[in-house]
Amino acid sequence: MSQASYTIQGLNQIGCYHLIKQGNEEVSHFRMPLHYPRYKKRDYMTMPEWKLDLLLRDYGLPINVGDVNQKRNFAMGAFLWPSQTE
């Protein structure tokens, strides 16, 4: 079994990496912004839906998870530590 070697191609305009397989064969794209969101629970509770959509999209997460309240809960579950959601 051969072990693949991967390299980071670089950052695109929104700070997301593209992972490529050695030999320029493209394996996959994944989105990982450079900074973890630093919002607090109260920020998510008042965040408009369009901003939630942008945040989820920037991290490669689904934006079709339901209505705005379900998106808020999803974002808080993804980005807040359990102690921060209480």
N, CA, C and O atoms as a CHARMM CRD file, in Angstrom:
* protein
*
  344
    1    1 MET  N      0.85300  -1.16800   0.00000 PROA 1      0.00000
    2    1 MET  CA     0.00000   0.00000   0.00000 PROA 1      0.00000
    3    1 MET  C      0.90300   1.23600   0.00000 PROA 1      0.00000
    4    1 MET  O      1.80500   1.35500   0.82800 PROA 1      0.00000
    5    2 SER  N      0.65300   2.14300  -0.92600 PROA 2      0.00000
    6    2 SER  CA     1.46300   3.35700  -0.98300 PROA 2      0.00000
    7    2 SER  C      0.82900   4.43000  -0.11100 PROA 2      0.00000
    8    2 SER  O     -0.38900   4.48800   0.05700 PROA 2      0.00000
    9    3 GLN  N      1.67800   5.26200   0.42700 PROA 3      0.00000
   10    3 GLN  CA     1.20100   6.33100   1.27900 PROA 3      0.00000
   11    3 GLN  C      1.21400   7.61700   0.46100 PROA 3      0.00000
   12    3 GLN  O      2.25700   8.01000  -0.06100 PROA 3      0.00000
   13    4 ALA  N      0.06300   8.27300   0.34700 PROA 4      0.00000
   14    4 ALA  CA    -0.04100   9.49700  -0.44500 PROA 4      0.00000
   15    4 ALA  C      0.59800  10.65200   0.30200 PROA 4      0.00000
   16    4 ALA  O      0.56100  10.71600   1.53100 PROA 4      0.00000
   17    5 SER  N      1.16900  11.53900  -0.44100 PROA 5      0.00000
   18    5 SER  CA     1.76400  12.73800   0.12200 PROA 5      0.00000
   19    5 SER  C      0.92200  13.93000  -0.30000 PROA 5      0.00000
   20    5 SER  O      0.64100  14.10700  -1.48500 PROA 5      0.00000
   21    6 TYR  N      0.52800  14.73000   0.64200 PROA 6      0.00000
   22    6 TYR  CA    -0.34300  15.86000   0.35700 PROA 6      0.00000
   23    6 TYR  C      0.37800  17.16100   0.61800 PROA 6      0.00000
   24    6 TYR  O      1.25100  17.24400   1.48200 PROA 6      0.00000
   25    7 THR  N      0.00800  18.16900  -0.13400 PROA 7      0.00000
   26    7 THR  CA     0.57600  19.49800   0.06200 PROA 7      0.00000
   27    7 THR  C     -0.56300  20.49800   0.10400 PROA 7      0.00000
   28    7 THR  O     -1.65500  20.23500  -0.40200 PROA 7      0.00000
   29    8 ILE  N     -0.30300  21.63300   0.70300 PROA 8      0.00000
   30    8 ILE  CA    -1.27200  22.71400   0.71700 PROA 8      0.00000
   31    8 ILE  C     -0.94400  23.62400  -0.45300 PROA 8      0.00000
   32    8 ILE  O      0.16900  24.13900  -0.55800 PROA 8      0.00000
   33    9 GLN  N     -1.91300  23.81900  -1.32600 PROA 9      0.00000
   34    9 GLN  CA    -1.69300  24.61600  -2.51900 PROA 9      0.00000
   35    9 GLN  C     -1.62500  26.09900  -2.17800 PROA 9      0.00000
   36    9 GLN  O     -0.85700  26.83100  -2.80200 PROA 9      0.00000
   37   10 GLY  N     -2.38400  26.55200  -1.23100 PROA 10     0.00000
   38   10 GLY  CA    -2.36500  27.96600  -0.87100 PROA 10     0.00000
   39   10 GLY  C     -3.73500  28.44700  -0.47300 PROA 10     0.00000
   40   10 GLY  O     -4.69800  27.68200  -0.41400 PROA 10     0.00000
   41   11 LEU  N     -3.79800  29.71400  -0.20400 PROA 11     0.00000
   42   11 LEU  CA    -5.04400  30.32800   0.22700 PROA 11     0.00000
   43   11 LEU  C     -5.76300  30.93600  -0.95700 PROA 11     0.00000
   44   11 LEU  O     -5.13900  31.50900  -1.85100 PROA 11     0.00000
   45   12 ASN  N     -7.08000  30.80700  -0.95800 PROA 12     0.00000
   46   12 ASN  CA    -7.82500  31.53200  -1.96900 PROA 12     0.00000
   47   12 ASN  C     -8.24500  32.87200  -1.37100 PROA 12     0.00000
   48   12 ASN  O     -7.75400  33.25700  -0.31000 PROA 12     0.00000
   49   13 GLN  N     -9.13400  33.57200  -2.03100 PROA 13     0.00000
   50   13 GLN  CA    -9.47800  34.92300  -1.61500 PROA 13     0.00000
   51   13 GLN  C    -10.15400  34.99700  -0.25500 PROA 13     0.00000
   52   13 GLN  O    -10.05100  36.02400   0.41600 PROA 13     0.00000
   53   14 ILE  N    -10.84200  33.94600   0.17400 PROA 14     0.00000
   54   14 ILE  CA   -11.51000  34.01200   1.47100 PROA 14     0.00000
   55   14 ILE  C    -10.75000  33.25100   2.55000 PROA 14     0.00000
   56   14 ILE  O    -11.29700  32.96800   3.61500 PROA 14     0.00000
   57   15 GLY  N     -9.49600  32.92000   2.27700 PROA 15     0.00000
   58   15 GLY  CA    -8.67000  32.30200   3.29600 PROA 15     0.00000
   59   15 GLY  C     -8.91000  30.82600   3.48400 PROA 15     0.00000
   60   15 GLY  O     -8.69200  30.30800   4.57900 PROA 15     0.00000
   61   16 CYS  N     -9.35400  30.12600   2.44800 PROA 16     0.00000
   62   16 CYS  CA    -9.59500  28.69400   2.55500 PROA 16     0.00000
   63   16 CYS  C     -8.51300  27.94300   1.80200 PROA 16     0.00000
   64   16 CYS  O     -8.06600  28.37700   0.74100 PROA 16     0.00000
   65   17 TYR  N     -8.10400  26.83800   2.34500 PROA 17     0.00000
   66   17 TYR  CA    -7.05700  26.03700   1.73200 PROA 17     0.00000
   67   17 TYR  C     -7.62500  25.09200   0.68600 PROA 17     0.00000
   68   17 TYR  O     -8.77900  24.67200   0.77000 PROA 17     0.00000
   69   18 HSD  N     -6.80700  24.76700  -0.28900 PROA 18     0.00000
   70   18 HSD  CA    -7.12500  23.72800  -1.26400 PROA 18     0.00000
   71   18 HSD  C     -6.08800  22.63200  -1.06800 PROA 18     0.00000
   72   18 HSD  O     -4.88700  22.88800  -1.14700 PROA 18     0.00000
   73   19 LEU  N     -6.53900  21.43700  -0.81900 PROA 19     0.00000
   74   19 LEU  CA    -5.64500  20.30600  -0.61800 PROA 19     0.00000
   75   19 LEU  C     -5.47200  19.59000  -1.94700 PROA 19     0.00000
   76   19 LEU  O     -6.45100  19.26300  -2.61700 PROA 19     0.00000
   77   20 ILE  N     -4.22700  19.35100  -2.32500 PROA 20     0.00000
   78   20 ILE  CA    -3.98800  18.63700  -3.57000 PROA 20     0.00000
   79   20 ILE  C     -3.07800  17.45900  -3.30600 PROA 20     0.00000
   80   20 ILE  O     -2.29300  17.46300  -2.35800 PROA 20     0.00000
   81   21 LYS  N     -3.18800  16.46200  -4.14400 PROA 21     0.00000
   82   21 LYS  CA    -2.32500  15.28900  -4.04500 PROA 21     0.00000
   83   21 LYS  C     -1.05700  15.57200  -4.83900 PROA 21     0.00000
   84   21 LYS  O     -1.09400  16.25900  -5.85900 PROA 21     0.00000
   85   22 GLN  N      0.04100  15.05000  -4.37600 PROA 22     0.00000
   86   22 GLN  CA     1.30100  15.26600  -5.06600 PROA 22     0.00000
   87   22 GLN  C      1.17200  14.79600  -6.50900 PROA 22     0.00000
   88   22 GLN  O      0.57400  13.75300  -6.77200 PROA 22     0.00000
   89   23 GLY  N      1.71200  15.54000  -7.41800 PROA 23     0.00000
   90   23 GLY  CA     1.56500  15.23600  -8.83100 PROA 23     0.00000
   91   23 GLY  C      0.43900  16.05400  -9.45000 PROA 23     0.00000
   92   23 GLY  O      0.02500  15.78100 -10.57700 PROA 23     0.00000
   93   24 ASN  N     -0.05500  17.04000  -8.73600 PROA 24     0.00000
   94   24 ASN  CA    -1.10500  17.95900  -9.18700 PROA 24     0.00000
   95   24 ASN  C     -2.45100  17.29500  -9.45700 PROA 24     0.00000
   96   24 ASN  O     -3.31800  17.91000 -10.07800 PROA 24     0.00000
   97   25 GLU  N     -2.64500  16.07300  -9.01300 PROA 25     0.00000
   98   25 GLU  CA    -3.95900  15.45700  -9.10500 PROA 25     0.00000
   99   25 GLU  C     -4.79300  15.99500  -7.95200 PROA 25     0.00000
  100   25 GLU  O     -4.48000  15.76700  -6.78300 PROA 25     0.00000
  101   26 GLU  N     -5.85600  16.70900  -8.29400 PROA 26     0.00000
  102   26 GLU  CA    -6.66500  17.34600  -7.26500 PROA 26     0.00000
  103   26 GLU  C     -7.48500  16.31100  -6.51600 PROA 26     0.00000
  104   26 GLU  O     -8.20700  15.52600  -7.13100 PROA 26     0.00000
  105   27 VAL  N     -7.38400  16.30300  -5.20200 PROA 27     0.00000
  106   27 VAL  CA    -8.10300  15.34100  -4.37700 PROA 27     0.00000
  107   27 VAL  C     -9.41000  15.94200  -3.88500 PROA 27     0.00000
  108   27 VAL  O    -10.47700  15.37500  -4.12200 PROA 27     0.00000
  109   28 SER  N     -9.34500  17.05300  -3.21800 PROA 28     0.00000
  110   28 SER  CA   -10.56900  17.66700  -2.70800 PROA 28     0.00000
  111   28 SER  C    -10.31500  19.10400  -2.32300 PROA 28     0.00000
  112   28 SER  O     -9.17600  19.54300  -2.16700 PROA 28     0.00000
  113   29 HSD  N    -11.38500  19.80500  -2.17800 PROA 29     0.00000
  114   29 HSD  CA   -11.35200  21.15900  -1.65200 PROA 29     0.00000
  115   29 HSD  C    -11.99800  21.09000  -0.27800 PROA 29     0.00000
  116   29 HSD  O    -12.99100  20.38900  -0.08400 PROA 29     0.00000
  117   30 PHE  N    -11.45400  21.79300   0.63900 PROA 30     0.00000
  118   30 PHE  CA   -12.15200  21.93100   1.90600 PROA 30     0.00000
  119   30 PHE  C    -11.98900  23.36300   2.34700 PROA 30     0.00000
  120   30 PHE  O    -11.02100  24.03500   1.99300 PROA 30     0.00000
  121   31 ARG  N    -12.93900  23.81500   3.11600 PROA 31     0.00000
  122   31 ARG  CA   -12.95000  25.20800   3.51700 PROA 31     0.00000
  123   31 ARG  C    -12.61800  25.28500   4.99500 PROA 31     0.00000
  124   31 ARG  O    -13.31000  24.71100   5.83500 PROA 31     0.00000
  125   32 MET  N    -11.57800  25.98400   5.28900 PROA 32     0.00000
  126   32 MET  CA   -11.21000  26.19300   6.67900 PROA 32     0.00000
  127   32 MET  C    -10.67200  27.59900   6.82600 PROA 32     0.00000
  128   32 MET  O     -9.48300  27.83400   6.61300 PROA 32     0.00000
  129   33 PRO  N    -11.53200  28.54000   7.19000 PROA 33     0.00000
  130   33 PRO  CA   -11.04900  29.90300   7.39100 PROA 33     0.00000
  131   33 PRO  C     -9.92900  29.92900   8.42300 PROA 33     0.00000
  132   33 PRO  O     -9.79300  29.02500   9.24600 PROA 33     0.00000
  133   34 LEU  N     -9.14800  30.96700   8.35700 PROA 34     0.00000
  134   34 LEU  CA    -7.96800  31.05800   9.21300 PROA 34     0.00000
  135   34 LEU  C     -8.30000  31.23900  10.68000 PROA 34     0.00000
  136   34 LEU  O     -7.50200  30.86300  11.53800 PROA 34     0.00000
  137   35 HSD  N     -9.44400  31.80000  10.98700 PROA 35     0.00000
  138   35 HSD  CA    -9.79100  32.09000  12.37900 PROA 35     0.00000
  139   35 HSD  C    -11.09600  31.41200  12.76500 PROA 35     0.00000
  140   35 HSD  O    -12.04300  31.35900  11.98000 PROA 35     0.00000
  141   36 TYR  N    -11.13000  30.90200  13.97300 PROA 36     0.00000
  142   36 TYR  CA   -12.33900  30.32100  14.53900 PROA 36     0.00000
  143   36 TYR  C    -13.25800  31.46800  14.92800 PROA 36     0.00000
  144   36 TYR  O    -12.78200  32.46900  15.46300 PROA 36     0.00000
  145   37 PRO  N    -14.56700  31.35700  14.67700 PROA 37     0.00000
  146   37 PRO  CA   -15.45600  32.47600  15.03300 PROA 37     0.00000
  147   37 PRO  C    -15.42600  32.74800  16.53500 PROA 37     0.00000
  148   37 PRO  O    -15.41100  31.82400  17.34800 PROA 37     0.00000
  149   38 ARG  N    -15.41700  33.99900  16.87800 PROA 38     0.00000
  150   38 ARG  CA   -15.33000  34.39400  18.28900 PROA 38     0.00000
  151   38 ARG  C    -16.62100  35.03600  18.78700 PROA 38     0.00000
  152   38 ARG  O    -16.60300  35.98300  19.57200 PROA 38     0.00000
  153   39 TYR  N    -17.71800  34.50500  18.31800 PROA 39     0.00000
  154   39 TYR  CA   -19.00600  35.02300  18.75600 PROA 39     0.00000
  155   39 TYR  C    -19.41500  34.36700  20.06500 PROA 39     0.00000
  156   39 TYR  O    -19.03200  33.23700  20.36600 PROA 39     0.00000
  157   40 LYS  N    -20.19700  35.10300  20.82600 PROA 40     0.00000
  158   40 LYS  CA   -20.77500  34.57700  22.06100 PROA 40     0.00000
  159   40 LYS  C    -22.23100  34.17900  21.77200 PROA 40     0.00000
  160   40 LYS  O    -22.78100  34.50200  20.72000 PROA 40     0.00000
  161   41 LYS  N    -22.82700  33.47900  22.72000 PROA 41     0.00000
  162   41 LYS  CA   -24.20300  33.01400  22.53700 PROA 41     0.00000
  163   41 LYS  C    -25.13300  34.18000  22.21000 PROA 41     0.00000
  164   41 LYS  O    -25.98600  34.06400  21.33000 PROA 41     0.00000
  165   42 ARG  N    -24.97600  35.28700  22.90100 PROA 42     0.00000
  166   42 ARG  CA   -25.85500  36.44000  22.64500 PROA 42     0.00000
  167   42 ARG  C    -25.68400  36.97400  21.21700 PROA 42     0.00000
  168   42 ARG  O    -26.62900  37.50200  20.62900 PROA 42     0.00000
  169   43 ASP  N    -24.46100  36.83200  20.65800 PROA 43     0.00000
  170   43 ASP  CA   -24.23400  37.25800  19.27400 PROA 43     0.00000
  171   43 ASP  C    -25.02000  36.38400  18.30000 PROA 43     0.00000
  172   43 ASP  O    -25.63500  36.88600  17.35900 PROA 43     0.00000
  173   44 TYR  N    -24.99300  35.06900  18.53500 PROA 44     0.00000
  174   44 TYR  CA   -25.74400  34.16000  17.66900 PROA 44     0.00000
  175   44 TYR  C    -27.24100  34.39700  17.78500 PROA 44     0.00000
  176   44 TYR  O    -27.96700  34.29000  16.79700 PROA 44     0.00000
  177   45 MET  N    -27.70800  34.72000  18.98800 PROA 45     0.00000
  178   45 MET  CA   -29.14500  34.89800  19.21700 PROA 45     0.00000
  179   45 MET  C    -29.70100  36.12600  18.49000 PROA 45     0.00000
  180   45 MET  O    -30.89600  36.18200  18.19700 PROA 45     0.00000
  181   46 THR  N    -28.84700  37.10200  18.20000 PROA 46     0.00000
  182   46 THR  CA   -29.30100  38.31500  17.51500 PROA 46     0.00000
  183   46 THR  C    -28.78900  38.41100  16.07400 PROA 46     0.00000
  184   46 THR  O    -29.10800  39.36600  15.36500 PROA 46     0.00000
  185   47 MET  N    -28.01100  37.44100  15.64700 PROA 47     0.00000
  186   47 MET  CA   -27.41100  37.46900  14.31000 PROA 47     0.00000
  187   47 MET  C    -28.49400  37.29200  13.24300 PROA 47     0.00000
  188   47 MET  O    -29.31500  36.38000  13.33700 PROA 47     0.00000
  189   48 PRO  N    -28.49500  38.16100  12.23100 PROA 48     0.00000
  190   48 PRO  CA   -29.47900  37.99400  11.14900 PROA 48     0.00000
  191   48 PRO  C    -29.19100  36.73600  10.32800 PROA 48     0.00000
  192   48 PRO  O    -28.06900  36.23000  10.30200 PROA 48     0.00000
  193   49 GLU  N    -30.22600  36.25600   9.66700 PROA 49     0.00000
  194   49 GLU  CA   -30.10500  34.98900   8.93900 PROA 49     0.00000
  195   49 GLU  C    -29.03100  35.03700   7.85200 PROA 49     0.00000
  196   49 GLU  O    -28.31300  34.05800   7.65100 PROA 49     0.00000
  197   50 TRP  N    -28.91500  36.16300   7.15100 PROA 50     0.00000
  198   50 TRP  CA   -27.92200  36.24300   6.07500 PROA 50     0.00000
  199   50 TRP  C    -26.50700  36.09500   6.62300 PROA 50     0.00000
  200   50 TRP  O    -25.64000  35.52000   5.96400 PROA 50     0.00000
  201   51 LYS  N    -26.27000  36.61800   7.83900 PROA 51     0.00000
  202   51 LYS  CA   -24.93800  36.50900   8.43500 PROA 51     0.00000
  203   51 LYS  C    -24.66900  35.07600   8.90300 PROA 51     0.00000
  204   51 LYS  O    -23.54600  34.58300   8.78900 PROA 51     0.00000
  205   52 LEU  N    -25.70300  34.41000   9.42900 PROA 52     0.00000
  206   52 LEU  CA   -25.57000  32.99800   9.78800 PROA 52     0.00000
  207   52 LEU  C    -25.24000  32.16500   8.55400 PROA 52     0.00000
  208   52 LEU  O    -24.38700  31.27800   8.60400 PROA 52     0.00000
  209   53 ASP  N    -25.92800  32.46000   7.43400 PROA 53     0.00000
  210   53 ASP  CA   -25.66300  31.73800   6.19100 PROA 53     0.00000
  211   53 ASP  C    -24.20900  31.91800   5.74900 PROA 53     0.00000
  212   53 ASP  O    -23.55400  30.95100   5.36100 PROA 53     0.00000
  213   54 LEU  N    -23.70700  33.14800   5.80800 PROA 54     0.00000
  214   54 LEU  CA   -22.31300  33.40500   5.42000 PROA 54     0.00000
  215   54 LEU  C    -21.33600  32.66900   6.32900 PROA 54     0.00000
  216   54 LEU  O    -20.35900  32.08900   5.85800 PROA 54     0.00000
  217   55 LEU  N    -21.59900  32.69400   7.61300 PROA 55     0.00000
  218   55 LEU  CA   -20.72300  32.02700   8.57200 PROA 55     0.00000
  219   55 LEU  C    -20.68700  30.52000   8.31500 PROA 55     0.00000
  220   55 LEU  O    -19.61200  29.92300   8.25200 PROA 55     0.00000
  221   56 LEU  N    -21.84900  29.91500   8.17000 PROA 56     0.00000
  222   56 LEU  CA   -21.90400  28.47600   7.92200 PROA 56     0.00000
  223   56 LEU  C    -21.24800  28.12400   6.58700 PROA 56     0.00000
  224   56 LEU  O    -20.51800  27.13700   6.49200 PROA 56     0.00000
  225   57 ARG  N    -21.50600  28.91900   5.57200 PROA 57     0.00000
  226   57 ARG  CA   -20.92400  28.66400   4.24800 PROA 57     0.00000
  227   57 ARG  C    -19.39600  28.78400   4.29000 PROA 57     0.00000
  228   57 ARG  O    -18.69600  27.98300   3.67100 PROA 57     0.00000
  229   58 ASP  N    -18.87700  29.77900   5.01400 PROA 58     0.00000
  230   58 ASP  CA   -17.42600  29.96300   5.11400 PROA 58     0.00000
  231   58 ASP  C    -16.72900  28.75600   5.72200 PROA 58     0.00000
  232   58 ASP  O    -15.57200  28.48200   5.40300 PROA 58     0.00000
  233   59 TYR  N    -17.42200  28.03500   6.59400 PROA 59     0.00000
  234   59 TYR  CA   -16.83400  26.86400   7.22900 PROA 59     0.00000
  235   59 TYR  C    -17.26200  25.56400   6.54700 PROA 59     0.00000
  236   59 TYR  O    -17.02400  24.47500   7.06900 PROA 59     0.00000
  237   60 GLY  N    -17.88800  25.68500   5.38900 PROA 60     0.00000
  238   60 GLY  CA   -18.27300  24.50000   4.63200 PROA 60     0.00000
  239   60 GLY  C    -19.41500  23.72000   5.25400 PROA 60     0.00000
  240   60 GLY  O    -19.58100  22.53300   4.97200 PROA 60     0.00000
  241   61 LEU  N    -20.20200  24.37200   6.09700 PROA 61     0.00000
  242   61 LEU  CA   -21.32600  23.71500   6.76500 PROA 61     0.00000
  243   61 LEU  C    -22.61000  23.98500   5.99400 PROA 61     0.00000
  244   61 LEU  O    -22.70100  24.98300   5.27900 PROA 61     0.00000
  245   62 PRO  N    -23.59900  23.11500   6.12700 PROA 62     0.00000
  246   62 PRO  CA   -24.84400  23.30600   5.36900 PROA 62     0.00000
  247   62 PRO  C    -25.62000  24.52300   5.84500 PROA 62     0.00000
  248   62 PRO  O    -25.68400  24.81000   7.04000 PROA 62     0.00000
  249   63 ILE  N    -26.20900  25.23100   4.88800 PROA 63     0.00000
  250   63 ILE  CA   -27.02900  26.39500   5.24600 PROA 63     0.00000
  251   63 ILE  C    -28.51400  26.08500   5.12300 PROA 63     0.00000
  252   63 ILE  O    -29.35500  26.92100   5.45300 PROA 63     0.00000
  253   64 ASN  N    -28.83600  24.89900   4.65300 PROA 64     0.00000
  254   64 ASN  CA   -30.24200  24.51700   4.49400 PROA 64     0.00000
  255   64 ASN  C    -30.67900  23.61900   5.64500 PROA 64     0.00000
  256   64 ASN  O    -31.24700  22.54900   5.42300 PROA 64     0.00000
  257   65 VAL  N    -30.41700  24.05300   6.86300 PROA 65     0.00000
  258   65 VAL  CA   -30.73200  23.25100   8.04800 PROA 65     0.00000
  259   65 VAL  C    -32.07900  23.62100   8.65300 PROA 65     0.00000
  260   65 VAL  O    -32.43100  23.12400   9.72200 PROA 65     0.00000
  261   66 GLY  N    -32.83400  24.48200   7.98800 PROA 66     0.00000
  262   66 GLY  CA   -34.14400  24.85100   8.50300 PROA 66     0.00000
  263   66 GLY  C    -34.31600  26.34900   8.58000 PROA 66     0.00000
  264   66 GLY  O    -33.69600  27.10200   7.82800 PROA 66     0.00000
  265   67 ASP  N    -35.17100  26.77600   9.50600 PROA 67     0.00000
  266   67 ASP  CA   -35.42900  28.20300   9.65100 PROA 67     0.00000
  267   67 ASP  C    -34.29200  28.87400  10.41800 PROA 67     0.00000
  268   67 ASP  O    -33.31800  28.22400  10.79500 PROA 67     0.00000
  269   68 VAL  N    -34.42600  30.17300  10.64300 PROA 68     0.00000
  270   68 VAL  CA   -33.34200  30.94700  11.25900 PROA 68     0.00000
  271   68 VAL  C    -33.01700  30.44800  12.66700 PROA 68     0.00000
  272   68 VAL  O    -31.85200  30.46300  13.06600 PROA 68     0.00000
  273   69 ASN  N    -34.02400  30.00600  13.42700 PROA 69     0.00000
  274   69 ASN  CA   -33.75500  29.50500  14.77600 PROA 69     0.00000
  275   69 ASN  C    -32.97100  28.19600  14.74000 PROA 69     0.00000
  276   69 ASN  O    -32.09500  27.96700  15.57300 PROA 69     0.00000
  277   70 GLN  N    -33.29000  27.34400  13.77600 PROA 70     0.00000
  278   70 GLN  CA   -32.53400  26.09700  13.63900 PROA 70     0.00000
  279   70 GLN  C    -31.09400  26.37400  13.19700 PROA 70     0.00000
  280   70 GLN  O    -30.17100  25.68100  13.62500 PROA 70     0.00000
  281   71 LYS  N    -30.90300  27.38300  12.34500 PROA 71     0.00000
  282   71 LYS  CA   -29.54900  27.77100  11.93100 PROA 71     0.00000
  283   71 LYS  C    -28.75400  28.30100  13.11700 PROA 71     0.00000
  284   71 LYS  O    -27.57000  28.00000  13.26500 PROA 71     0.00000
  285   72 ARG  N    -29.41600  29.09600  13.96400 PROA 72     0.00000
  286   72 ARG  CA   -28.74100  29.61800  15.16300 PROA 72     0.00000
  287   72 ARG  C    -28.30000  28.47000  16.07200 PROA 72     0.00000
  288   72 ARG  O    -27.16100  28.43300  16.53800 PROA 72     0.00000
  289   73 ASN  N    -29.21000  27.54400  16.31200 PROA 73     0.00000
  290   73 ASN  CA   -28.88200  26.40700  17.16800 PROA 73     0.00000
  291   73 ASN  C    -27.76300  25.56500  16.56700 PROA 73     0.00000
  292   73 ASN  O    -26.88300  25.09300  17.28600 PROA 73     0.00000
  293   74 PHE  N    -27.79600  25.37600  15.25400 PROA 74     0.00000
  294   74 PHE  CA   -26.75900  24.61100  14.57800 PROA 74     0.00000
  295   74 PHE  C    -25.40500  25.31200  14.71400 PROA 74     0.00000
  296   74 PHE  O    -24.40100  24.67300  15.03000 PROA 74     0.00000
  297   75 ALA  N    -25.38000  26.62900  14.47400 PROA 75     0.00000
  298   75 ALA  CA   -24.13300  27.39400  14.58100 PROA 75     0.00000
  299   75 ALA  C    -23.59600  27.37100  16.00700 PROA 75     0.00000
  300   75 ALA  O    -22.39200  27.21700  16.21300 PROA 75     0.00000
  301   76 MET  N    -24.47000  27.52100  16.98300 PROA 76     0.00000
  302   76 MET  CA   -24.01500  27.48600  18.37900 PROA 76     0.00000
  303   76 MET  C    -23.48100  26.11000  18.73100 PROA 76     0.00000
  304   76 MET  O    -22.49100  25.99700  19.45300 PROA 76     0.00000
  305   77 GLY  N    -24.11700  25.07300  18.23500 PROA 77     0.00000
  306   77 GLY  CA   -23.63900  23.71900  18.48100 PROA 77     0.00000
  307   77 GLY  C    -22.29600  23.45200  17.83000 PROA 77     0.00000
  308   77 GLY  O    -21.48000  22.69200  18.35400 PROA 77     0.00000
  309   78 ALA  N    -22.06900  24.08200  16.68100 PROA 78     0.00000
  310   78 ALA  CA   -20.81700  23.87300  15.95800 PROA 78     0.00000
  311   78 ALA  C    -19.66600  24.69800  16.52300 PROA 78     0.00000
  312   78 ALA  O    -18.52500  24.23600  16.52300 PROA 78     0.00000
  313   79 PHE  N    -19.93800  25.89900  17.00100 PROA 79     0.00000
  314   79 PHE  CA   -18.86000  26.82300  17.33700 PROA 79     0.00000
  315   79 PHE  C    -18.69900  27.15800  18.81500 PROA 79     0.00000
  316   79 PHE  O    -17.67300  27.71300  19.20600 PROA 79     0.00000
  317   80 LEU  N    -19.68400  26.83400  19.64100 PROA 80     0.00000
  318   80 LEU  CA   -19.57000  27.15700  21.06400 PROA 80     0.00000
  319   80 LEU  C    -19.25700  25.89900  21.86600 PROA 80     0.00000
  320   80 LEU  O    -19.73000  24.81000  21.54200 PROA 80     0.00000
  321   81 TRP  N    -18.46000  26.05900  22.90700 PROA 81     0.00000
  322   81 TRP  CA   -18.21400  24.96500  23.84500 PROA 81     0.00000
  323   81 TRP  C    -19.49900  24.76200  24.64500 PROA 81     0.00000
  324   81 TRP  O    -20.26100  25.71000  24.83400 PROA 81     0.00000
  325   82 PRO  N    -19.75100  23.53200  25.11900 PROA 82     0.00000
  326   82 PRO  CA   -20.98500  23.27900  25.88100 PROA 82     0.00000
  327   82 PRO  C    -21.19700  24.24600  27.04400 PROA 82     0.00000
  328   82 PRO  O    -22.33300  24.62800  27.32500 PROA 82     0.00000
  329   83 SER  N    -20.13600  24.64200  27.71200 PROA 83     0.00000
  330   83 SER  CA   -20.28600  25.57700  28.84000 PROA 83     0.00000
  331   83 SER  C    -20.72800  26.95500  28.38900 PROA 83     0.00000
  332   83 SER  O    -21.23600  27.72800  29.20100 PROA 83     0.00000
  333   84 GLN  N    -20.54900  27.29000  27.10400 PROA 84     0.00000
  334   84 GLN  CA   -20.94200  28.59300  26.59800 PROA 84     0.00000
  335   84 GLN  C    -22.40200  28.65200  26.16900 PROA 84     0.00000
  336   84 GLN  O    -22.93900  29.74100  25.97000 PROA 84     0.00000
  337   85 THR  N    -23.04200  27.51900  26.02500 PROA 85     0.00000
  338   85 THR  CA   -24.42800  27.50700  25.56500 PROA 85     0.00000
  339   85 THR  C    -25.42600  27.52600  26.70100 PROA 85     0.00000
  340   85 THR  O    -26.63000  27.61600  26.45900 PROA 85     0.00000
  341   86 GLU  N    -24.96600  27.44400  27.91400 PROA 86     0.00000
  342   86 GLU  CA   -25.87500  27.43600  29.06400 PROA 86     0.00000
  343   86 GLU  C    -26.28500  28.81700  29.45400 PROA 86     0.00000
  344   86 GLU  O    -27.04900  28.98800  30.40400 PROA 86     0.00000
